[in-house]
Amino acid sequence: MNTETKIAVIIPVYSAEKILDELCSRLTFNLSQITDSFEIILVDDSSSDNSWIKIKENSLKDNRIKGFLLSKNFGQHHAITAGIDKSNADWVVVMDCDLQDRPEEIVKLHNKAMQGFDIVLALRKNRKDYLLKKMSSKLFYLILSFFSGMKFNGEVGNFGIYNKKVVDNIKEMREPFRFFVSSVKWTGFDSATIDVKHDKRFEGKSTYDYKKLISLGFNIIISYSNKLLKMMIFFGILFSFLSLLIIIYNFYLKFTDQITELGYTSIITSIWFLAGIILSSIGILGIYIGKIYDGIKNRPLYIISKKTLNE
């Protein structure tokens, strides 16, 4: 056991009151196999149940468990940011609170990191999710990889262990839209993946529905890539070229006396089609401008309303 290495485990919490006792118990046991110096940082993203009460109870039992309550629901990745900002450890583990990420796998992640990697990500080869969720997740990440310009693997999530220098650089990133995995990829440090076991959700069901997933994906594309803007230019050039061909063709028909009556349908169809392209392009451009506007407000990424006594 390494008595000098300090490990912090960051966990965003939302409506998990029935899971927290089991989560804290398994975490403290498994972290003790690695080091005596560790802390568990639970960030309650303004849960709708009694999660905050459970966090305080566990904190009183073990002062290595620390809790923070956000003033409102800022979102999972903002909660992760809050936890990271409060951490000061040699290694940081980020994981979900539903126990699908198994605390027992932290030992494996740490052992792999000791081989010289700054980032070790958990690869969930056999995800314990419904078939529809796994298929939609795979499709989602394929589309996301194409549009965002970054390669995403649906079998890899937030669960992983990260060196202090990785975390310190992530702390410097203060853009309003947060996506932890993208921030990790952007740092470019040496990384590795290891296969881990993936469990079924300990209790309840996920609050991450398809609407939130689509919204998250769209925000990632806008925040981390300008590919949509480039596609606007491409389609603009393409349709201009096609219009030129149509004009040349119509001139040919005119001078060969093949046009006897102007086509109402083709004119109306062209107007509506091109108007749709123009409005869509303006909308995409507006979204990018909106993201810039959100950024220059420079508002805090989260607000902590309460914290446990040991913090």
Buried (B, 14 or more C-beta within 10 A) or exposed (E): EEEEBBBBBBBBBBBBBBBBEBBBBBBBEBBEEBBEBBBBBBBBBBBEBBBBEBBBBBBEEBEBBBBBBBEEBBBBBBBBBBBBBBBEBBBBBBBBBBBBBBBBBBEBBBEBBBEEBBBBBBBBEEBEBEEEBBEBBBEBBEEBBBBBEBEBBBBBBBBBBBBBEBBEBBEEEEEBBBBBBBBBBBBEBEBBBBEBBBBEBBEEEEBEEEEEBEEBBBBBBBBBBEBBBEEBEEEEEEBEEEEEEEEEEBEEEEEEEEEEEEEEEEEEEBEEEEEEBEEEBEEBEEBBEEBEEBBEEEEEBBBBEBBBEEB
